[in-house]
Amino acid sequence: MSIDDQIAELEEILSSGVSKVVTQSQGVRTEAEYQSMDAMQRRLDKLKAQKARRSRTSLVAF
């Protein structure tokens, strides 16, 4: 699952107010249960920071 997919999923979960998530991707079932909404928000913030670091890569040609 890509970072974008994970971010979208967590944003949807946060907006729905649930703490247990079950997903299935390519035949693999995954369950995650967060202790709190704060824990989910921290995970979302980390994913967004990861994405931001990746998107800062610059290519320079001379």
matplotlib code that plots the C-alpha trace (Angstrom):
import matplotlib.pyplot as plt

x = [0.0, 1.5, 1.9, -0.9, -3.2, -2.3, -2.8, -6.2, -7.3, -6.3, -8.0, -11.2, -10.9, -10.3, -13.4, -15.5, -14.4, -13.6, -10.4, -10.2, -9.5, -9.6, -8.3, -7.6, -5.1, -4.0, -5.6, -3.9, -6.1, -4.7, -6.1, -5.0, -6.4, -5.4, -5.5, -6.8, -7.6, -4.4, -2.4, -4.1, -3.3, 0.3, 0.6, -1.0, 1.4, 4.4, 3.1, 2.6, 6.2, 7.6, 5.8, 7.0, 10.6, 10.3, 8.8, 11.7, 14.0, 15.3, 17.0, 19.4, 20.8, 23.7]
y = [0.0, 3.3, 6.3, 8.1, 5.2, 5.0, 8.7, 8.6, 5.6, 7.2, 10.5, 8.6, 6.6, 9.8, 11.4, 8.4, 8.2, 4.5, 3.0, -0.5, -0.8, -3.9, -3.7, -6.1, -5.5, -8.1, -10.9, -9.9, -9.0, -6.5, -5.5, -2.4, -1.1, 2.3, 3.1, 6.6, 9.1, 10.9, 7.8, 7.7, 11.4, 10.9, 8.1, 10.3, 13.1, 10.7, 9.5, 13.1, 14.0, 10.9, 11.9, 15.5, 14.3, 12.1, 14.9, 17.3, 15.3, 17.6, 16.6, 19.1, 18.8, 20.7]
z = [0.0, -1.0, 1.4, -0.5, 0.1, 3.8, 4.2, 2.5, 4.6, 7.9, 7.0, 6.2, 9.5, 11.5, 10.0, 10.8, 14.5, 14.6, 16.2, 14.6, 10.9, 8.7, 5.2, 2.4, -0.4, -3.0, -1.0, 2.3, 5.2, 7.7, 11.0, 13.0, 16.2, 17.5, 21.2, 20.6, 17.9, 19.0, 18.1, 14.6, 14.2, 15.1, 12.5, 9.9, 10.7, 10.3, 7.0, 5.7, 6.9, 5.0, 1.9, 2.1, 2.5, -0.6, -2.7, -2.0, -4.2, -7.0, -10.3, -11.7, -15.2, -16.6]

ax = plt.figure().add_subplot(projection="3d")
ax.plot(x, y, z, "-o")
ax.set_aspect("equal")
plt.show()
